Amino acid sequence: MFFCKKIRFFIIAHEFLKAICEQKKINALDYKIITDEYGLILELFSKEEENIKEFIFSLPKDLMFFHSSSIDLSISDMASEALKKSGAKLVAVESCTGGLISKIITDKPGSSEYFWGGFITYDNRAKELLGVPASIIEKYGAVSKETVINMAEKGLEKSGAGICVSVSGIAGPDGGAVNKPVGTVWIAVKKGIAKTFLFLFSGSRKEIRDKAAQTALLIVCKELNNEGVDSTIFEHYI
């Protein structure tokens, strides 16, 4: 008899997850990584259930940031479920994602119940019209921790919603610099105290934008579910 456990992972490269599994794997346990439309599924097999539990416990805690106990839920499903359960409405302030967060949320019927709407602040002037001080953008840049915090704060202030997520990044193929290469994305979530996250995504312009939008909603889910979201740098989630 074999015990089997399936774990869902989002926004993680297949090669990166495989490397982690090889590093942590024990002899009495086998695994398989499956790619589907939502991301990756890690299947664990062992004759002893404790071996599976031990392996899962050994995984880096930041890696577990992007796992869902229900492998059949899409990011849209997870976000809508978390928002309905919390009773909070979401507002999105988007720069590089250009409305993709709003699209993912509103792909589901009935999303007006938990989605207030969004602001697409693509140009710096649009950010300023929302209320982000020009001095912040000039000092730190449009793609910065300080700017996304202000975007999230102003989004909540203007909308009166319960939670805000903001995104600003460099999707490419141009516009990168040594200290901010293409794929650099800052995300902020604000429900109480604003929390920020820095990512370095790889791929095409479309892939970077898709990953940024999906990740933003995953962060919203974790915040609403009180799953210990901290301001963090996730440069290896590519």
Disulfide bonds with the S-S distance in Angstrom:
none
